[in-house]
Amino acid sequence: MSEIKVMRKKNTMLMLAALLILLSLGLWGGQLLSRQYQPVDPGDLNWIDLNIPPASNAAGIAALLKSQDLIRNEDFFLAYCRQQGLDNQLKAGHYRFSRSQGLAEIASAIAEGRVVKLSLTIPEGYTVDQIGELLVGRGICSPEEWKQVAGDDYDFSFLKAQRSSAVKHPLEGFLFPDTYTIEESTSAKEIVKIMLTRFETVWNDQFAGLAQAQNRNMMEVVTTASLIEEEAGIASERAQIAGVIKNRLDMDMLLQIDATVLYCLGTNKPVVTYADLQVNSPYNTYLYPGLPPGPIACPGQASIQAALAPENHHYLYYVARGDGSHEFTATFGEHLAAQRRYAN
């Protein structure tokens, strides 16, 4: 074999070797690069809470993620965000991640603001004070904070139109009971605004026209609805109780509703005593004629509907049977007989 052929063969071998080395380096580099985007620990499904402060930049967020071992490398996180155009879209808030999530999934969640959400249920018939206790119990505010929030002014026209100096709580009746999905960082004041907005929407969409047709104002309807909410033990009796309230008002009879006395006393005890009935408050419908000056609770949609569509009947009284239902009667004698039947 000639010297030239030998040299050519050696060169070819060297080139092949170099190519193999470059290919190996490329594969190794690609694997290393790909690894930076993979989950830190695919088997670790435990949630880690991450609070990103307001005005945090991409570098600060990358550092936070690395400090919790949620990403492998800060620089790769920043490079990915720049490549995807996410570096100026990352949002503050409370997030929950696990080490089983990849870099792209985490970056996308922060860019879209997929913060931790809470489900908050306000039961029908809760008072302003009870709603405050619920929020305090959930760690959303302190009792002192709720007292301030409940006493603040809110820019809703229906609140200003209905306000009276005799009203115990300006917000009573208007914090609409519902299940709300909120961010964990939502303040008590923001929750109040959400509930007031919900009330305004429901009222305008479903009840404003009907109330206007009956020449009744919002405060009158919502106050009546709150009485129904507190008195009705079962849903099917709402319209019947509304009918009793209407009949007694039409006849200028005292409403004599125990729930108004309990509202005066700020308690929810099972038995109202004779001494309780003497409490001097405009909310006491045993002493003061007509409706109380404002709602005694926050009624739900069904009770507002019943207040606007009371059942047409001749009943003036009802007695609790003890199972949530009532016996309705038309005369005082029938009422006394019903009381004796269910005395125990």
GIPERA-V871319 format. One record per residue. N is the residue number from 1. SS is DSSP state (alpha for helix, beta for strand, coil for the rest). D_CENTER is the distance of its C-alpha to the mean C-alpha in Angstrom with 2 decimals. Layout:
# GIPERA-V871319
n = {N	N}
ss = {SS	SS}
d_center = {D_CENTER	D_CENTER}
This chain:
# GIPERA-V871319
n = {1	2	3	4	5	6	7	8	9	10	11	12	13	14	15	16	17	18	19	20	21	22	23	24	25	26	27	28	29	30	31	32	33	34	35	36	37	38	39	40	41	42	43	44	45	46	47	48	49	50	51	52	53	54	55	56	57	58	59	60	61	62	63	64	65	66	67	68	69	70	71	72	73	74	75	76	77	78	79	80	81	82	83	84	85	86	87	88	89	90	91	92	93	94	95	96	97	98	99	100	101	102	103	104	105	106	107	108	109	110	111	112	113	114	115	116	117	118	119	120	121	122	123	124	125	126	127	128	129	130	131	132	133	134	135	136	137	138	139	140	141	142	143	144	145	146	147	148	149	150	151	152	153	154	155	156	157	158	159	160	161	162	163	164	165	166	167	168	169	170	171	172	173	174	175	176	177	178	179	180	181	182	183	184	185	186	187	188	189	190	191	192	193	194	195	196	197	198	199	200	201	202	203	204	205	206	207	208	209	210	211	212	213	214	215	216	217	218	219	220	221	222	223	224	225	226	227	228	229	230	231	232	233	234	235	236	237	238	239	240	241	242	243	244	245	246	247	248	249	250	251	252	253	254	255	256	257	258	259	260	261	262	263	264	265	266	267	268	269	270	271	272	273	274	275	276	277	278	279	280	281	282	283	284	285	286	287	288	289	290	291	292	293	294	295	296	297	298	299	300	301	302	303	304	305	306	307	308	309	310	311	312	313	314	315	316	317	318	319	320	321	322	323	324	325	326	327	328	329	330	331	332	333	334	335	336	337	338	339	340	341	342	343	344}
ss = {coil	coil	alpha	alpha	alpha	alpha	alpha	alpha	alpha	alpha	alpha	alpha	alpha	alpha	alpha	alpha	alpha	alpha	alpha	alpha	alpha	alpha	alpha	alpha	alpha	alpha	alpha	alpha	alpha	alpha	alpha	alpha	alpha	alpha	alpha	alpha	alpha	coil	coil	coil	coil	coil	coil	coil	coil	coil	coil	beta	beta	beta	beta	beta	coil	coil	coil	coil	coil	alpha	alpha	alpha	alpha	alpha	alpha	alpha	alpha	alpha	alpha	coil	coil	coil	coil	coil	coil	alpha	alpha	alpha	alpha	alpha	alpha	alpha	alpha	alpha	alpha	alpha	coil	coil	coil	coil	coil	coil	coil	coil	beta	beta	beta	beta	beta	coil	coil	coil	coil	coil	alpha	alpha	alpha	alpha	alpha	alpha	alpha	alpha	alpha	alpha	coil	coil	coil	coil	beta	beta	beta	beta	beta	coil	coil	coil	coil	coil	coil	alpha	alpha	alpha	alpha	alpha	alpha	alpha	alpha	alpha	alpha	coil	coil	coil	coil	coil	alpha	alpha	alpha	alpha	alpha	alpha	alpha	alpha	alpha	coil	coil	coil	coil	coil	alpha	alpha	alpha	alpha	alpha	alpha	coil	coil	coil	coil	coil	coil	coil	coil	coil	coil	coil	coil	coil	coil	coil	coil	beta	beta	beta	beta	beta	coil	coil	coil	coil	alpha	alpha	alpha	alpha	alpha	alpha	alpha	alpha	alpha	alpha	alpha	alpha	alpha	alpha	alpha	alpha	alpha	alpha	alpha	alpha	alpha	alpha	alpha	alpha	alpha	alpha	coil	coil	coil	coil	alpha	alpha	alpha	alpha	alpha	alpha	alpha	alpha	alpha	alpha	alpha	alpha	alpha	alpha	coil	coil	coil	alpha	alpha	alpha	alpha	alpha	alpha	alpha	alpha	alpha	alpha	alpha	alpha	alpha	alpha	alpha	alpha	coil	coil	coil	coil	coil	coil	coil	alpha	alpha	alpha	alpha	alpha	alpha	alpha	alpha	coil	coil	coil	coil	coil	coil	coil	coil	coil	coil	alpha	alpha	alpha	coil	coil	coil	coil	coil	coil	coil	coil	coil	coil	coil	coil	coil	coil	coil	coil	coil	coil	coil	coil	coil	coil	alpha	alpha	alpha	alpha	alpha	alpha	alpha	alpha	coil	coil	coil	coil	coil	coil	coil	coil	beta	beta	beta	beta	coil	coil	coil	coil	coil	beta	beta	beta	beta	coil	coil	alpha	alpha	alpha	alpha	alpha	alpha	alpha	alpha	alpha	alpha	coil	coil	coil}
d_center = {88.72	89.08	87.45	85.46	83.95	83.04	81.26	79.35	78.25	77.09	75.15	73.49	72.55	71.19	69.15	67.74	66.93	65.25	63.26	62.15	61.14	59.16	57.51	56.64	55.28	53.20	51.81	51.12	49.48	47.36	46.24	45.51	43.50	41.60	40.88	39.04	36.37	36.05	33.58	34.79	34.66	33.85	33.83	31.33	27.94	26.40	23.28	23.85	21.21	22.29	21.18	22.75	23.27	23.12	26.47	27.48	30.20	31.09	33.67	31.37	28.77	31.68	32.84	29.48	29.40	33.03	32.51	30.13	32.65	30.26	32.93	36.69	37.78	36.30	38.91	38.22	34.48	35.45	38.06	35.70	33.12	36.01	37.46	34.23	33.46	30.27	31.52	30.14	26.82	25.44	22.10	20.89	17.84	17.10	18.60	19.71	23.17	26.08	29.79	30.18	28.71	31.21	31.48	30.75	27.50	26.29	27.50	25.84	22.39	22.74	24.17	21.34	18.68	17.21	15.37	13.53	9.98	7.57	5.87	3.72	5.59	6.95	10.52	12.90	15.39	13.69	15.41	14.49	16.22	14.43	10.93	12.76	14.23	11.09	9.95	13.63	13.92	11.43	13.61	11.34	13.97	17.22	18.28	20.39	17.73	15.54	18.76	19.42	16.02	16.21	19.77	19.43	20.36	18.11	19.84	19.02	22.26	21.24	20.49	23.91	25.66	24.52	25.04	27.71	29.21	29.02	25.24	23.88	20.41	20.12	16.36	16.94	16.29	14.33	10.75	9.92	8.79	6.95	5.12	2.77	5.08	5.81	9.27	10.40	12.24	9.68	11.14	10.33	12.13	10.26	6.91	9.41	10.83	7.96	7.81	11.59	12.04	10.47	12.84	15.63	15.44	15.56	18.27	20.33	20.24	21.06	22.31	23.93	27.13	27.58	27.23	29.69	32.08	32.12	32.64	29.65	27.34	23.57	23.82	26.22	24.17	20.84	22.90	24.64	21.48	20.20	23.60	23.39	19.97	21.48	24.83	24.21	24.29	24.39	22.96	26.47	27.56	25.16	27.73	30.56	29.06	28.39	32.07	33.23	31.41	32.99	36.41	36.49	35.48	38.15	40.68	39.75	39.03	36.83	33.53	33.84	30.30	29.71	25.96	26.94	29.23	26.65	24.38	27.44	28.01	24.47	24.83	24.17	27.57	29.00	32.21	32.82	36.29	38.86	38.42	34.69	35.63	37.68	34.93	35.58	32.41	31.89	28.95	31.54	32.45	35.45	37.04	35.71	36.13	33.63	29.88	28.34	27.73	23.98	21.20	21.00	17.39	14.45	15.77	14.41	16.07	18.95	19.99	20.13	22.22	24.44	25.01	26.34	28.29	29.79	32.27	35.86	37.75	40.00	38.08	37.71	36.69	34.63	34.81	32.41	34.06	32.21	30.44	27.62	29.90	32.24	35.83	36.36	39.69	41.60	44.01	43.92	46.46	44.36	41.39	43.54	44.73	41.16	40.30	43.34	42.37	38.97	40.02	39.76}
